[in-house]
Amino acid sequence: MPIIPFGSPKQSQFELGRQPYLESVENLNSTTAFGTLRSHHDMAELLFIEKGHGRLLLKDGSVQLRTDDLVMINSDVLHDFKVSTSFMAFTMHVSSLQLCGLTLGQLTKSAQPAVLHISQEGQHAFLRGLLREVKLFAAFNDDGPERAEIAAHLVQALILTALKLAAEASSGSEDNASYNMGTRIKEYIDAHYLEDLKLPDIAEALHINLYYLSHTFKDLTGSSPMQYIIRRRIDEAQTLLLTTNMTITDIAMQCGYNNSNYFQSVFSNIVGMPPGKYRKTWSQ
């Protein structure tokens, strides 16, 4: 086997004197006591979903999560979870984390949690292996003096790998004109999806034709603009059902539907149950 050189690191990505360590690991499932927005002061959190799906609830919205998602949450970010009955995950709390250029407890510049979907190939497989090793090591009944140091090095490798892959995912196509336009379309829809938004309105606002609009957006997201708008509206409706006492009719109006019956039909088709049953099921 040929010699593969590595050498000494030229510069740490962690601030001088700040070496993050693994504070704790917690297994989560559908029986875990969720239901309150909470945050961790000066402590970052990484959550890996092993099975099932759910929603990450935030102060100003929510994020859909699925199997093999790695969620990176900055310190002091209020959050909670709503999960499926098959949900299995584990979360890692990391202390003394200070990446160069960021404040204590920050994994990303944005306050919004970052979600990285982990595949089975390449460096994603390596990251998956690190996650497996962290969980396995946490299960060992070992109180030796080296235990905390080994865990710290594992979580440091995990953080650096996850951030590298997340950066590659977000910047890999940034020079591509189609990607940039797709992003502009998505940003416009994200800002106006609760309005009476139609494709000609988007095309006129961005000075593009309808064909280019539809195909560019689908290349970026995998769904048509109207499918995305409907999904965003139903996502908003799910959040309002779980976090407010608004009536279903008021929620329908808030989410861009003037007809409550039509809203309930769309909601049932996407979620698999009507809004009233959804609120009752997840609020128990």
Secondary structure, DSSP 8 states (H G I E B T S, - for coil): ---------SS-SB-TT---EEEEEEEEETTS---S-B--TTEEEEEEEEES-EEEEETTEEEEE-TTEEEEE-TT--EEEEE-TT-EEEEEEEES--BTTS-TT-SSSSSS-EEEE--SSHHHHHHHHHHHHHHHHHHS----TTHHHHHHHHHHHHHHHHHHHHHHHHHTTTT-HHHHHHHHHHHHHHHHTTS---HHHHHHHHT--HHHHHHHHHHHHSS-HHHHHHHHHHHHHHHHHHH----HHHHHHHTT-S-HHHHHHHHHHHHSS-HHHHHHHHH-
